[in-house]
């Protein structure tokens, strides 16, 4: 059965390649239509007391999320006007400042100490903003920021979510592009054709787009999954392409006058070799799905699906592209920059006892380092200190403890 499928694929490479390109259209639509969830708290189990408390704050009290707005060196009239502007923004359920409790004409020294300490610190004053939805929408946060001037600092978890989204959206193309560039350089050094690395990356790119497009059936994915899934899929499935190429080169020696037949055998051999490896990889990612923290399930499903799609593309799309561009591959052949690794391999196998001793020696400092590595759970610590949300959070801490 496998041989028959492989034979059909190799006899119709242009048709297979055309079908792969056409499938990018619905995949791209699915990718664009899949919602990205930036609220990390939404992945917490519903039976947690914190989750139940958040629901109570959201439903009866319209206090699903809260931000602190510090206003420095501005007159009370400005702050009071800003308070009214923020209250009028859609998604803001309430905004609290001293003017909610007493007139702004009262001198600061005459305000009761408990209120003064809550709302004032030196020449700075703080306003509390409450939102009707958890995490607050991007539109709401953007409107609140537009209402403020450069003397205002908006802090809180909702602001962290907003800035995280902006930062992720701006940097995602950069680090995905960097991963592609590094993979391209590695393949340029090790492969014997200048065209092959681009064909490999195109095939994996198809698989990544198919995977992200199929996420529409999940409804939404986490921004963390969006950020790392493409690079992970590239790294995990790249080896499958190498397996296919090596098998194809070996079978071309058996069938020098029939490249389609050689590729058919390469597809069958690669699938048999990759099947076991991919199953263990998929099982590892699916193990994340048992996490009570639902972010594990989100990442596990997307990556397990990505590995399976990568395998399918490796034995369908990639062989078709290799056969279609066979002439270009042959014309750009060159000697590999990295020659045979037989000598290092022979050295390692000859001195295997020494390598076992080195492994055991390095094991103990590794265990020590692992056990003494501190774990932090504050998401803001993973963001640049110069980001607006971190600047504002530091301002709140410095002025109002």
C-alpha positions as CSV (number, residue, x, y, z in Angstrom):
1,X,0.0,0.0,0.0
2,X,2.8,2.4,1.0
3,X,4.7,1.6,-2.2
4,X,1.7,2.2,-4.4
5,X,1.1,5.7,-2.8
6,X,4.8,6.5,-3.1
7,X,4.7,5.4,-6.8
8,X,1.7,7.7,-7.5
9,X,3.3,10.6,-5.8
10,X,6.5,10.3,-7.8
11,X,4.7,9.9,-11.1
12,X,2.7,13.2,-10.6
13,X,5.1,15.5,-8.8
14,X,3.8,18.7,-10.5
15,X,0.2,17.8,-9.6
16,X,1.3,17.2,-5.9
17,X,3.2,20.5,-5.8
18,X,0.2,22.4,-7.3
19,X,-2.2,20.8,-4.7
20,X,0.2,21.8,-1.9
21,X,0.3,25.4,-3.1
22,X,-3.5,25.6,-3.4
23,X,-3.9,24.2,0.1
24,X,-2.0,27.2,1.4
25,X,-5.1,29.4,0.6
26,X,-7.5,27.8,3.2
27,X,-4.6,27.3,5.6
28,X,-3.8,31.0,5.4
29,X,-7.5,31.9,6.0
30,X,-7.6,29.6,9.0
31,X,-4.4,31.1,10.4
32,X,-5.7,34.6,10.1
33,X,-9.1,33.6,11.6
34,X,-7.6,31.9,14.6
35,X,-7.9,34.1,17.7
36,X,-4.7,34.6,19.8
37,X,-5.3,34.6,23.5
38,X,-3.0,36.9,25.5
39,X,-4.6,36.4,28.9
40,X,-2.5,33.9,30.7
41,X,-4.9,33.8,33.6
42,X,-7.6,32.3,31.4
43,X,-5.7,29.0,31.3
44,X,-6.0,28.5,35.0
45,X,-8.4,25.7,36.2
46,X,-11.9,27.0,36.9
47,X,-12.0,25.2,40.3
48,X,-9.2,27.3,41.7
49,X,-10.2,29.8,44.3
50,X,-8.5,32.6,42.4
51,X,-10.5,31.8,39.2
52,X,-13.7,31.6,41.1
53,X,-12.9,34.9,42.8
54,X,-12.2,36.5,39.4
55,X,-15.6,35.4,38.1
56,X,-17.3,37.0,41.1
57,X,-15.4,40.2,40.6
58,X,-16.4,40.2,36.9
59,X,-20.1,39.3,37.2
60,X,-21.7,41.2,40.1
61,X,-19.0,43.9,40.6
62,X,-17.7,44.6,37.1
63,X,-14.2,44.5,38.4
64,X,-12.7,41.8,36.2
65,X,-9.4,43.7,35.8
66,X,-7.8,46.7,37.5
67,X,-5.1,49.1,36.5
68,X,-3.3,51.8,38.4
69,X,-2.7,55.2,36.7
70,X,0.0,57.4,38.3
71,X,-0.2,61.1,37.3
72,X,2.9,63.1,38.1
73,X,3.2,66.9,38.5
74,X,-0.2,67.7,37.1
75,X,-2.9,70.0,38.6
76,X,-6.0,68.4,40.3
77,X,-8.2,69.8,37.5
78,X,-6.3,67.9,34.9
79,X,-6.6,64.6,36.8
80,X,-10.3,65.1,37.5
81,X,-10.9,65.8,33.8
82,X,-8.8,62.7,32.9
83,X,-10.9,60.7,35.3
84,X,-14.1,61.6,33.5
85,X,-12.6,60.9,30.1
86,X,-11.5,57.4,31.2
87,X,-14.9,56.6,32.7
88,X,-16.5,57.3,29.3
89,X,-14.3,54.7,27.5
90,X,-16.1,51.6,26.5
91,X,-14.9,48.6,28.6
92,X,-14.1,50.8,31.7
93,X,-16.6,50.0,34.4
94,X,-15.3,52.6,36.9
95,X,-12.4,54.9,37.7
96,X,-11.7,55.9,41.3
97,X,-9.8,59.0,42.5
98,X,-10.1,61.3,45.4
99,X,-12.7,63.4,43.6
100,X,-15.1,60.4,44.0
101,X,-14.9,60.9,47.7
102,X,-14.6,64.7,48.2
103,X,-14.1,67.9,46.3
104,X,-10.8,68.6,44.5
105,X,-10.6,72.1,46.0
106,X,-9.7,70.7,49.4
107,X,-6.0,71.1,50.1
108,X,-4.0,67.8,50.2
109,X,-3.0,68.4,53.8
110,X,-6.7,68.5,54.9
111,X,-7.5,65.2,53.3
112,X,-7.8,62.3,55.9
113,X,-4.5,60.5,56.2
114,X,-5.8,57.1,55.1
115,X,-7.1,58.6,51.8
116,X,-4.1,60.8,51.4
117,X,-1.7,57.9,51.7
118,X,-3.8,55.9,49.2
119,X,-4.0,58.5,46.4
120,X,-1.0,60.8,46.9
121,X,2.8,60.5,47.2
122,X,4.8,63.7,46.8
123,X,3.8,65.4,43.6
124,X,2.2,62.2,42.2
125,X,-1.4,61.0,42.5
126,X,-2.8,57.6,41.7
127,X,-6.1,56.7,40.0
128,X,-7.6,53.1,40.1
129,X,-9.3,52.0,36.8
130,X,-11.6,49.0,36.8
131,X,-12.6,47.1,33.6
132,X,-15.7,45.1,32.8
133,X,-13.8,42.2,31.2
134,X,-10.8,40.1,32.3
135,X,-7.5,41.3,30.9
136,X,-9.3,44.2,29.2
137,X,-9.5,44.5,25.5
138,X,-6.7,46.0,23.4
139,X,-9.0,48.8,22.2
140,X,-9.9,49.8,25.8
141,X,-6.2,49.9,26.8
142,X,-5.3,51.9,23.8
143,X,-8.0,54.4,24.4
144,X,-7.0,54.8,28.0
145,X,-3.4,55.4,27.0
146,X,-4.4,57.9,24.3
147,X,-6.3,59.9,26.9
148,X,-3.1,60.3,29.0
149,X,-0.1,62.5,28.5
150,X,3.6,61.9,29.0
151,X,3.3,62.5,32.8
152,X,0.9,59.5,33.2
153,X,2.0,56.0,33.9
154,X,-0.5,53.1,33.4
155,X,0.4,50.0,35.4
156,X,-1.2,46.6,36.2
157,X,-1.6,43.1,34.7
158,X,-3.9,44.3,31.9
159,X,-1.2,46.7,30.7
160,X,1.4,43.9,30.8
161,X,-0.9,41.8,28.5
162,X,-1.3,44.7,26.1
163,X,2.4,45.4,25.9
164,X,3.2,41.7,25.6
165,X,1.0,41.5,22.6
166,X,2.5,44.5,20.9
167,X,6.0,43.3,21.6
168,X,5.3,39.7,20.4
169,X,3.6,40.9,17.2
170,X,6.5,43.2,16.4
171,X,9.3,40.7,17.2
172,X,7.7,37.4,15.9
173,X,8.8,37.9,12.3
174,X,12.3,38.8,13.5
175,X,13.1,35.6,15.5
176,X,11.2,33.3,13.1
177,X,13.3,34.9,10.3
178,X,16.5,34.4,12.3
179,X,15.6,30.8,12.9
180,X,15.1,30.3,9.1
181,X,18.4,32.1,8.4
182,X,20.4,30.0,10.8
183,X,18.8,26.8,9.4
184,X,19.6,28.0,5.9
185,X,23.3,28.6,6.8
186,X,23.6,25.2,8.5
187,X,22.2,23.4,5.4
188,X,24.3,25.5,3.0
189,X,27.4,24.2,4.9
190,X,26.3,20.5,5.0
191,X,24.3,19.9,1.8
192,X,25.8,19.4,-1.7
193,X,23.4,21.7,-3.6
194,X,22.7,25.4,-3.3
195,X,19.0,25.0,-4.2
196,X,18.2,22.1,-1.8
197,X,18.2,24.2,1.5
198,X,15.5,26.5,0.0
199,X,13.4,23.5,-1.1
200,X,13.7,22.0,2.5
201,X,12.7,25.3,4.0
202,X,9.8,25.7,1.6
203,X,8.5,22.3,2.5
204,X,8.7,22.9,6.2
205,X,7.1,26.4,5.6
206,X,4.2,24.6,4.0
207,X,3.8,22.3,7.0
208,X,4.0,25.3,9.5
209,X,1.3,27.2,7.6
210,X,-0.9,24.1,7.4
211,X,-0.5,23.5,11.1
212,X,-1.3,27.1,12.1
213,X,-4.2,27.1,9.7
214,X,-5.7,24.0,11.2
215,X,-5.7,25.7,14.6
216,X,-9.0,27.3,13.6
217,X,-10.6,24.1,14.8
218,X,-9.3,24.9,18.3
219,X,-10.9,28.3,18.2
220,X,-7.9,30.1,19.7
221,X,-4.3,29.5,20.8
222,X,-2.1,31.2,23.3
223,X,0.3,33.9,22.3
224,X,3.1,31.7,23.8
225,X,2.2,28.9,21.5
226,X,2.1,31.3,18.6
227,X,5.5,32.6,19.5
228,X,7.4,29.3,19.8
229,X,5.4,26.7,17.8
230,X,6.8,27.7,14.3
231,X,10.4,27.6,15.5
232,X,9.9,24.3,17.4
233,X,8.2,22.7,14.4
234,X,11.1,23.8,12.2
235,X,13.7,22.3,14.5
236,X,11.8,19.1,15.3
237,X,10.9,18.2,11.7
238,X,14.0,19.3,9.8
239,X,15.6,15.9,10.4
240,X,12.9,14.2,8.5
241,X,13.9,16.0,5.3
242,X,17.5,14.9,5.8
243,X,16.3,11.3,6.1
244,X,14.5,11.5,2.8
245,X,17.4,13.1,1.0
246,X,19.9,10.5,2.2
247,X,17.5,7.7,1.2
248,X,17.0,9.3,-2.2
249,X,20.7,9.6,-2.8
250,X,21.2,5.9,-1.9
251,X,18.4,4.7,-4.1
252,X,19.6,6.8,-7.0
253,X,22.7,4.5,-7.1
254,X,20.3,1.5,-7.3
255,X,18.2,3.1,-10.0
256,X,20.4,5.6,-11.9
257,X,18.1,5.9,-14.8
258,X,14.8,6.2,-12.9
259,X,14.7,9.0,-10.4
260,X,11.0,8.6,-9.9
261,X,11.5,5.0,-8.8
262,X,14.4,6.0,-6.6
263,X,12.2,8.6,-4.9
264,X,9.4,6.1,-4.5
265,X,11.7,3.8,-2.5
266,X,13.0,6.8,-0.6
267,X,9.5,7.8,0.4
268,X,8.7,4.3,1.7
269,X,12.0,4.0,3.5
270,X,11.7,7.4,5.1
271,X,8.2,6.9,6.3
272,X,9.2,3.6,8.0
273,X,12.2,5.3,9.6
274,X,10.4,8.5,10.6
275,X,7.2,6.8,11.9
276,X,8.7,5.5,15.1
277,X,10.7,8.7,15.8
278,X,7.6,11.0,15.1
279,X,5.3,8.8,17.3
280,X,7.6,9.3,20.3
281,X,7.8,13.0,19.6
282,X,4.1,13.3,19.3
283,X,3.6,11.3,22.5
284,X,6.0,13.7,24.3
285,X,4.0,16.7,23.2
286,X,0.6,15.1,24.0
287,X,1.9,14.4,27.5
288,X,1.7,18.2,28.0
289,X,-2.1,17.9,27.6
290,X,-2.5,16.3,31.0
291,X,-1.3,19.5,32.7
292,X,-4.0,21.1,34.8
293,X,-2.6,24.4,33.6
294,X,-4.4,24.5,30.2
295,X,-1.5,26.2,28.5
296,X,0.2,22.8,28.3
297,X,-2.8,21.4,26.5
298,X,-2.7,24.3,24.1
299,X,0.9,23.9,23.2
300,X,0.8,20.1,23.3
301,X,-2.0,19.8,20.7
302,X,-0.5,22.4,18.3
303,X,3.0,20.8,18.4
304,X,1.7,17.2,18.2
305,X,-0.4,18.2,15.2
306,X,2.6,20.1,13.7
307,X,4.9,17.0,13.9
308,X,2.3,14.8,12.2
309,X,1.8,17.4,9.5
310,X,5.5,17.7,9.1
311,X,5.9,14.0,8.5
312,X,3.1,14.0,5.9
313,X,4.7,17.0,4.1
314,X,8.1,15.3,4.2
315,X,6.8,12.2,2.3
316,X,4.5,14.2,-0.1
317,X,5.3,17.8,-0.7
318,X,9.1,17.5,-0.3
319,X,9.6,14.6,-2.7
320,X,7.4,16.4,-5.3
321,X,9.4,19.6,-5.0
322,X,12.7,17.7,-5.2
323,X,11.6,16.0,-8.4
324,X,10.2,19.2,-9.9
325,X,13.4,21.2,-9.3
326,X,15.7,18.2,-10.0
327,X,17.5,20.0,-12.8
328,X,18.2,23.1,-10.7
329,X,19.5,20.9,-7.9
330,X,21.9,19.1,-10.2
331,X,23.1,22.3,-11.8
332,X,24.0,23.8,-8.3
333,X,25.8,20.8,-6.9
334,X,29.1,21.5,-5.2
335,X,31.4,19.8,-2.7
336,X,30.1,20.1,0.9
337,X,31.9,22.6,3.0
338,X,31.9,20.2,5.9
339,X,33.6,17.0,4.7
340,X,33.3,13.5,6.1
341,X,33.0,13.2,9.9
342,X,34.5,9.7,9.9
343,X,37.6,10.7,11.8
344,X,35.7,12.3,14.7
345,X,33.3,9.4,14.8
346,X,36.2,6.9,14.9
347,X,37.9,8.8,17.6
348,X,34.8,8.9,19.8
349,X,34.1,5.2,19.4
350,X,37.7,4.3,20.0
351,X,37.9,6.2,23.3
352,X,34.3,5.5,24.5
353,X,35.5,4.7,28.0
354,X,36.9,8.2,28.4
355,X,33.7,9.8,27.1
356,X,31.7,7.8,29.7
357,X,34.0,9.1,32.4
358,X,33.6,12.7,31.2
359,X,29.8,12.2,31.1
360,X,29.8,11.0,34.8
361,X,32.1,13.9,35.8
362,X,29.8,16.5,34.2
363,X,26.7,14.9,35.5
364,X,27.2,16.1,39.1
365,X,27.7,19.8,38.4
366,X,24.7,19.6,36.0
367,X,22.5,18.2,38.8
368,X,23.7,20.8,41.2
369,X,23.0,23.6,38.7
370,X,19.5,22.3,37.9
371,X,18.6,22.1,41.6
372,X,19.9,25.6,42.4
373,X,18.4,27.4,39.4
374,X,15.7,29.8,40.6
375,X,12.3,29.9,39.0
376,X,10.4,33.1,38.7
377,X,6.6,33.4,38.0
378,X,6.3,37.1,37.4
379,X,5.6,37.4,33.7
380,X,6.7,41.1,33.7
381,X,10.3,40.0,34.5
382,X,10.5,38.3,31.1
383,X,9.8,41.7,29.4
384,X,12.3,44.5,28.8
385,X,12.7,46.9,31.6
386,X,12.2,49.8,29.2
387,X,8.7,48.6,28.1
388,X,5.9,51.0,29.1
389,X,4.2,48.6,31.5
390,X,7.4,47.8,33.4
391,X,8.3,51.6,33.6
392,X,4.8,52.2,35.0
393,X,5.0,49.3,37.4
394,X,8.3,50.5,38.7
395,X,6.7,54.0,39.1
396,X,3.9,52.6,41.2
397,X,6.3,50.6,43.3
398,X,8.6,53.6,43.9
399,X,5.8,56.2,44.6
400,X,3.1,54.1,46.3
401,X,5.1,51.0,47.5
